[in-house]
Amino acid sequence: MFNVIGIKILSYCVTAALIAVIITGCAVSEQTSRSSRTTHPAITIYSPAAPPNMLWSINEEIAAKLNACSADDDVAVIAQALPDSINAIGKLSERGVHLPIVTTADFLPAVKGTGAAWHHYARPHEDLKFVASLYEVGIGMMVFDDEIQTPKDLKGKTIAVPRRPSSLRVMAEALLGDGWGVLGDVVLIDLPPNAVADAAAAGTIDATTWNMMVETPNGYRPLLPSLPETGRWLSVSEADVKRINANNDFVTRTVTVKSAAKQAGTSAGAAPTLLSFRQSLAAWSSTSDEQITDILKCLDTDQNGTATAINDWPGLEEEAVHAAALRYYRSKDPQFLKHSDKGKQK
């Protein structure tokens, strides 16, 4: 009887030992897998958009993707509007791990230390460098008044815009002033985005620049989907963009938002042409080359494994790109930016 019990106890001990070995092996395997990924100092990404803005959600997803590629959950995202984020980071002696997301309206003015008095960069930030284009945002003028068929018809009309300071407000005033020449003839009222739909329905505004069209994996989506279906876009021309670029320190371009065809307001099936308000990740000259390279490797494909256009940025020039990013892009395309014109592209 004691022999049988002894055999059973021995069997249990052997089984337990095997289980322990298996569990330990799994733990070691997981630890080895995580440690095989590169470890870097923790970084903070500064999102110009705050929750519940759709752009904030996208920026959170980008941070989550970077965390999934790293050895530790070492990427955090916080909300701080431009130009405040860059002005604040610029005061830090160790700013290499503080990475701002910038817009087309902000990158070059931040580098040069320029901008409108109400949206101004405190000093030139020549060590601010382009890393990766993240996603496209189209902005323009959505109108609710049937009398508005061309930009000149905006004269005397009331337009809902973001309050100053705001990168979107910069673009709105550039479009109305430099692009269309009507800024002095319209009434601008400051409205938060959640008040625009009610104002449009009540007829207290005739148009708005708030309804950004945001690029997502499933196509462009409106920031304000609850706006009246009668809303129509006034398309932006290449000549409009040329005038805007000639009179500002930033560089933009047109973007055709095909998924918004039903709101084009010109002809059936036509997609509106809007201004590019593209978003990109920037860094500093002091940000480590290894960290930049790993970020680019992580962002270079989408959720389906398809290559993304992370080097696509209007008016980009060689000296504006982080050294490690430039090497990365040229490893894929040796001619990247080698034929770009010197000076600001317009």
VEXGU-681506 format. One line per field, with one value per residue (C-alpha): residue number from 1; residue in three letters; x negated, y negated, z. Coordinates in steps of 0.02 Angstrom, whole numbers, plus 50000, padded with zeros to 5 digits. Each point is the difference from the previous one (the first is absolute). Layout:
<pts>
nr = [NUM, ...]
rest = [ALA, ...]
c1 = [X, ...]
c2 = [Y, ...]
c3 = [Z, ...]
</pts>
This chain:
<pts>
nr = [1, 2, 3, 4, 5, 6, 7, 8, 9, 10, 11, 12, 13, 14, 15, 16, 17, 18, 19, 20, 21, 22, 23, 24, 25, 26, 27, 28, 29, 30, 31, 32, 33, 34, 35, 36, 37, 38, 39, 40, 41, 42, 43, 44, 45, 46, 47, 48, 49, 50, 51, 52, 53, 54, 55, 56, 57, 58, 59, 60, 61, 62, 63, 64, 65, 66, 67, 68, 69, 70, 71, 72, 73, 74, 75, 76, 77, 78, 79, 80, 81, 82, 83, 84, 85, 86, 87, 88, 89, 90, 91, 92, 93, 94, 95, 96, 97, 98, 99, 100, 101, 102, 103, 104, 105, 106, 107, 108, 109, 110, 111, 112, 113, 114, 115, 116, 117, 118, 119, 120, 121, 122, 123, 124, 125, 126, 127, 128, 129, 130, 131, 132, 133, 134, 135, 136, 137, 138, 139, 140, 141, 142, 143, 144, 145, 146, 147, 148, 149, 150, 151, 152, 153, 154, 155, 156, 157, 158, 159, 160, 161, 162, 163, 164, 165, 166, 167, 168, 169, 170, 171, 172, 173, 174, 175, 176, 177, 178, 179, 180, 181, 182, 183, 184, 185, 186, 187, 188, 189, 190, 191, 192, 193, 194, 195, 196, 197, 198, 199, 200, 201, 202, 203, 204, 205, 206, 207, 208, 209, 210, 211, 212, 213, 214, 215, 216, 217, 218, 219, 220, 221, 222, 223, 224, 225, 226, 227, 228, 229, 230, 231, 232, 233, 234, 235, 236, 237, 238, 239, 240, 241, 242, 243, 244, 245, 246, 247, 248, 249, 250, 251, 252, 253, 254, 255, 256, 257, 258, 259, 260, 261, 262, 263, 264, 265, 266, 267, 268, 269, 270, 271, 272, 273, 274, 275, 276, 277, 278, 279, 280, 281, 282, 283, 284, 285, 286, 287, 288, 289, 290, 291, 292, 293, 294, 295, 296, 297, 298, 299, 300, 301, 302, 303, 304, 305, 306, 307, 308, 309, 310, 311, 312, 313, 314, 315, 316, 317, 318, 319, 320, 321, 322, 323, 324, 325, 326, 327, 328, 329, 330, 331, 332, 333, 334, 335, 336, 337, 338, 339, 340, 341, 342, 343, 344, 345, 346]
rest = [MET, PHE, ASN, VAL, ILE, GLY, ILE, LYS, ILE, LEU, SER, TYR, CYS, VAL, THR, ALA, ALA, LEU, ILE, ALA, VAL, ILE, ILE, THR, GLY, CYS, ALA, VAL, SER, GLU, GLN, THR, SER, ARG, SER, SER, ARG, THR, THR, HIS, PRO, ALA, ILE, THR, ILE, TYR, SER, PRO, ALA, ALA, PRO, PRO, ASN, MET, LEU, TRP, SER, ILE, ASN, GLU, GLU, ILE, ALA, ALA, LYS, LEU, ASN, ALA, CYS, SER, ALA, ASP, ASP, ASP, VAL, ALA, VAL, ILE, ALA, GLN, ALA, LEU, PRO, ASP, SER, ILE, ASN, ALA, ILE, GLY, LYS, LEU, SER, GLU, ARG, GLY, VAL, HIS, LEU, PRO, ILE, VAL, THR, THR, ALA, ASP, PHE, LEU, PRO, ALA, VAL, LYS, GLY, THR, GLY, ALA, ALA, TRP, HIS, HIS, TYR, ALA, ARG, PRO, HIS, GLU, ASP, LEU, LYS, PHE, VAL, ALA, SER, LEU, TYR, GLU, VAL, GLY, ILE, GLY, MET, MET, VAL, PHE, ASP, ASP, GLU, ILE, GLN, THR, PRO, LYS, ASP, LEU, LYS, GLY, LYS, THR, ILE, ALA, VAL, PRO, ARG, ARG, PRO, SER, SER, LEU, ARG, VAL, MET, ALA, GLU, ALA, LEU, LEU, GLY, ASP, GLY, TRP, GLY, VAL, LEU, GLY, ASP, VAL, VAL, LEU, ILE, ASP, LEU, PRO, PRO, ASN, ALA, VAL, ALA, ASP, ALA, ALA, ALA, ALA, GLY, THR, ILE, ASP, ALA, THR, THR, TRP, ASN, MET, MET, VAL, GLU, THR, PRO, ASN, GLY, TYR, ARG, PRO, LEU, LEU, PRO, SER, LEU, PRO, GLU, THR, GLY, ARG, TRP, LEU, SER, VAL, SER, GLU, ALA, ASP, VAL, LYS, ARG, ILE, ASN, ALA, ASN, ASN, ASP, PHE, VAL, THR, ARG, THR, VAL, THR, VAL, LYS, SER, ALA, ALA, LYS, GLN, ALA, GLY, THR, SER, ALA, GLY, ALA, ALA, PRO, THR, LEU, LEU, SER, PHE, ARG, GLN, SER, LEU, ALA, ALA, TRP, SER, SER, THR, SER, ASP, GLU, GLN, ILE, THR, ASP, ILE, LEU, LYS, CYS, LEU, ASP, THR, ASP, GLN, ASN, GLY, THR, ALA, THR, ALA, ILE, ASN, ASP, TRP, PRO, GLY, LEU, GLU, GLU, GLU, ALA, VAL, HIS, ALA, ALA, ALA, LEU, ARG, TYR, TYR, ARG, SER, LYS, ASP, PRO, GLN, PHE, LEU, LYS, HIS, SER, ASP, LYS, GLY, LYS, GLN, LYS]
c1 = [50000, 49860, 49912, 50154, 50020, 49816, 50012, 50150, 49911, 49847, 50112, 50080, 49830, 49934, 50157, 49987, 49817, 50039, 50137, 49882, 49870, 50129, 50064, 49823, 49957, 50151, 49951, 49822, 50063, 50113, 49860, 49880, 50127, 50025, 49816, 49959, 50088, 49900, 50015, 49995, 50029, 50186, 50069, 50149, 50101, 50091, 50169, 50067, 50176, 50079, 50136, 50134, 49934, 49980, 49819, 49961, 50065, 49892, 49847, 50034, 50005, 49831, 49925, 50075, 49920, 49831, 50020, 50039, 49836, 49893, 49930, 50100, 50155, 49889, 50103, 50126, 50113, 50062, 50107, 49922, 50048, 49881, 49904, 49999, 49925, 49848, 49974, 50002, 49888, 49879, 49962, 49942, 49814, 50034, 50139, 49949, 50137, 50140, 50071, 50135, 50127, 50001, 50112, 49960, 50046, 49873, 49843, 49906, 50059, 49940, 49829, 49987, 50080, 50137, 50189, 50145, 49990, 50139, 49920, 49816, 49845, 49895, 49835, 49929, 49990, 49871, 49971, 50182, 49997, 50125, 50012, 50157, 50161, 50143, 50165, 50088, 50132, 50096, 50072, 50104, 50163, 50163, 50148, 50184, 50070, 50061, 49946, 49817, 49937, 49825, 49877, 50052, 50177, 49934, 49995, 50115, 50025, 49973, 49870, 49970, 49815, 49891, 49948, 49822, 49869, 50029, 49909, 50167, 50039, 49834, 50050, 50177, 49938, 49868, 50133, 50121, 49868, 49856, 50093, 50167, 49975, 50159, 49937, 50044, 50175, 50062, 50057, 49900, 50075, 49909, 50094, 49946, 50026, 50146, 50100, 49981, 50137, 50134, 49943, 50010, 50172, 50062, 49931, 49890, 49846, 49981, 49841, 49862, 49820, 50022, 50051, 49828, 49994, 49883, 49908, 50030, 49966, 50182, 49994, 50030, 50120, 50075, 49956, 50181, 50113, 50156, 49995, 50151, 49995, 50027, 49822, 49893, 49814, 49921, 49853, 49826, 49903, 49815, 49994, 50074, 49862, 49865, 50058, 50010, 49823, 49933, 50065, 49961, 49852, 50083, 50026, 50163, 50080, 50168, 50074, 50148, 50118, 50089, 50104, 50086, 50071, 50180, 49951, 49904, 50131, 49940, 50058, 50067, 49861, 49866, 49881, 49949, 49822, 49948, 49842, 49875, 49989, 49888, 49936, 49822, 49890, 49852, 49847, 49842, 49822, 49958, 50126, 49897, 49974, 50043, 50166, 50047, 49956, 50104, 50148, 49991, 49988, 50155, 50101, 49945, 50144, 50184, 50109, 50007, 49812, 50012, 49863, 50056, 49950, 49909, 49879, 50140, 49998, 50033, 49846, 49883, 49814, 49847, 49943, 50170, 49988, 49923, 49833, 50054, 50164, 49910, 49887, 50151, 50096, 49847, 49970, 50166, 49987, 49822, 50069, 50112, 49997, 49840, 50086, 50104, 49982, 49904, 50101, 50186, 50101, 50156]
c2 = [50000, 49879, 50042, 49953, 49836, 49964, 50032, 49882, 49863, 50020, 49990, 49840, 49925, 50041, 49927, 49842, 49982, 50017, 49869, 49883, 50024, 49964, 49843, 49940, 50034, 49898, 49856, 50003, 50008, 49848, 49906, 50043, 49944, 49831, 49975, 50034, 49837, 49842, 49904, 49809, 49859, 49964, 49870, 49884, 49956, 49833, 50005, 49830, 50073, 50041, 50127, 50029, 49934, 50138, 49949, 50035, 50177, 50026, 49933, 50118, 50145, 49945, 50001, 50172, 50063, 49933, 50083, 50166, 49986, 49958, 50104, 49903, 49893, 49848, 49884, 49882, 49873, 49839, 49859, 49829, 49881, 49916, 49887, 50031, 50174, 49949, 49839, 50102, 50141, 49872, 49940, 50173, 50034, 50186, 50002, 50147, 50113, 49871, 50021, 49880, 50039, 49852, 49941, 49923, 49832, 50020, 50094, 49866, 49854, 50096, 50027, 49818, 49924, 49911, 49999, 49883, 49898, 50108, 50165, 49961, 50105, 49919, 50028, 50097, 50187, 50047, 50168, 50052, 50135, 50096, 50185, 50075, 49948, 50079, 49966, 49874, 49876, 49896, 49832, 49877, 49905, 50092, 49889, 50014, 49852, 50037, 49826, 50047, 50080, 49922, 49928, 49823, 50042, 50013, 49810, 49943, 50178, 50068, 50139, 50109, 50023, 50060, 49865, 49934, 50068, 50150, 50082, 50027, 49815, 49960, 50103, 49929, 49820, 50041, 50079, 49854, 49866, 50056, 50131, 49917, 49818, 49986, 50004, 49817, 50024, 50144, 50015, 50128, 50068, 50112, 50161, 50166, 50148, 50070, 49840, 49992, 50122, 49910, 49831, 50064, 50076, 49837, 49897, 49891, 50046, 50013, 50102, 50079, 50058, 50119, 50156, 50073, 50157, 50123, 50142, 50168, 50181, 50005, 49840, 49818, 49964, 49831, 49926, 49942, 50135, 49920, 49846, 49975, 50108, 49841, 49947, 49977, 49974, 49855, 50080, 49927, 49970, 50018, 49811, 49975, 50110, 49907, 49835, 50074, 50071, 49836, 49901, 50117, 50088, 50170, 50110, 50087, 50080, 50063, 50167, 50082, 50080, 50129, 50075, 49833, 49993, 49982, 49836, 49927, 49870, 49982, 50144, 50174, 50120, 49865, 50010, 49839, 49936, 49937, 49932, 50124, 49986, 50152, 50062, 50060, 50059, 49885, 50023, 49907, 50011, 50073, 50142, 50158, 50073, 50174, 49942, 49909, 50151, 50116, 49880, 49997, 50189, 50012, 49869, 50055, 50123, 49990, 50126, 50107, 49999, 49877, 49868, 49826, 49830, 49943, 49890, 49902, 49819, 49841, 49896, 50118, 49963, 50099, 49886, 50011, 50190, 50087, 50076, 50176, 49979, 49937, 50154, 50113, 49924, 50003, 50182, 50030, 49864, 49936, 49848, 49943, 49807, 49993, 49898, 49886, 49814, 49899, 49875, 50006, 50093, 49908]
c3 = [50000, 50046, 49837, 49900, 50093, 49978, 49814, 49987, 50097, 49889, 49846, 50064, 50038, 49826, 49919, 50105, 49956, 49814, 50012, 50090, 49864, 49865, 50088, 50031, 49818, 49942, 50114, 49937, 49820, 50027, 50088, 49859, 49870, 50084, 50034, 49818, 49958, 50019, 50163, 49994, 50123, 50025, 49880, 50008, 49845, 50004, 49912, 49941, 50012, 50168, 50038, 49941, 49833, 49869, 49971, 50183, 49979, 49846, 50091, 50145, 49876, 49930, 50175, 50032, 49839, 50052, 50170, 49916, 49904, 50152, 50142, 50129, 50004, 49987, 49889, 50078, 49913, 50078, 49931, 49978, 49861, 49881, 50016, 50188, 49989, 49899, 50097, 50162, 49937, 49929, 50177, 50055, 50001, 49970, 49870, 49892, 50070, 49983, 49825, 49937, 49866, 49880, 49859, 49831, 50077, 50141, 49951, 49902, 50109, 50153, 49920, 49949, 50156, 49904, 49991, 50033, 50161, 50073, 49943, 50020, 50031, 50135, 49910, 49854, 50037, 49870, 50084, 49970, 49867, 49893, 50039, 49923, 49918, 50096, 49910, 49890, 50056, 49874, 50050, 49902, 50001, 50023, 49959, 50049, 49903, 49823, 49946, 50026, 49841, 49988, 50127, 49953, 50057, 50178, 50014, 50138, 50064, 50175, 50018, 50153, 50037, 50145, 50123, 50000, 50025, 49889, 49855, 49915, 50021, 49917, 49848, 49999, 49996, 49870, 49888, 50020, 49989, 49891, 49901, 49968, 50048, 50103, 50180, 50029, 49931, 50107, 50181, 50099, 50160, 50123, 50030, 50078, 49883, 50100, 49971, 49811, 49950, 50103, 49933, 49821, 50028, 50078, 49857, 50111, 49897, 49813, 49992, 50105, 49987, 50148, 49903, 49968, 49894, 50088, 49913, 50084, 49946, 49943, 49898, 50042, 50142, 50049, 50168, 50016, 49925, 50074, 49888, 49886, 49844, 49898, 50042, 49844, 49975, 49905, 49913, 50015, 49839, 49965, 49972, 50174, 50075, 49905, 50074, 50175, 49990, 49930, 50148, 50145, 50079, 49984, 49847, 49962, 49847, 49939, 50050, 49914, 50125, 49894, 50139, 50027, 49823, 50059, 50084, 49855, 49956, 49821, 49893, 50036, 50038, 50011, 50147, 50086, 49993, 50171, 50083, 50070, 50190, 50010, 50169, 50029, 50142, 50033, 50110, 50044, 49940, 50171, 49984, 49981, 49828, 50062, 50072, 49839, 49894, 50108, 49993, 49810, 49987, 50107, 49904, 49827, 49978, 50042, 50090, 49842, 49975, 49855, 49982, 50053, 49930, 50156, 49902, 49914, 50059, 49898, 49963, 50093, 49982, 50050, 50141, 50085, 50022, 50151, 49947, 50046, 49908, 49845, 50001, 50024, 49854, 49886, 50042, 49912, 49869, 49967, 49909, 50144, 50005, 49898, 49865, 50111, 49968, 50127, 50096, 50036, 49870, 49942]
</pts>
